[in-house]
């Protein structure tokens, strides 16, 4: 596997990471990916990179990771169905008990319609329901919840909550 560097800042950060001289590099700088043109620095362990989302390595003992998921809803509903509950439970299991600096972001959307009276309230309610389900699954941390109203997409693709769980784990 190789390190994917998307900016000049990322290239500099990758060089610094390979020297092991910095205790913290922002996540956006040292993103790992299974494809790239640049050789992997020895201090970045890509074994933790998986389909759950990109893994970030700041030092050999600290891993900052993001898990991204999407939960879909029935029209005009903020009720989680069985599939959505399974998605959230599986995401929660990926967060280790030793995780620190846990941050959860839930952003709700609705499908575009002629009536916009409850778009923000429904999208916000969906995000709150998802956040509550993650809390029930044992995810402790800081939650950011927002409802954006109508999505650019239509249909089932629009009736969703996008979730990002980021955390720091020592390894």
Secondary structure, DSSP 8 states (H G I E B T S, - for coil): --B---SHHHHHHHHHHHHT--S---TTTSBB-S--SB---TT--GGG-BTTB-EEEEETTEEEEEEEEEEE--TT-----HHHHHHHHHHHHTS-TT-EEEEEEEEEEE---S--TTHHHHHHHHHHHHHHHHHHTT--SEEEEEEEEE-SS-GGGTSEEEEEEEEEEE-
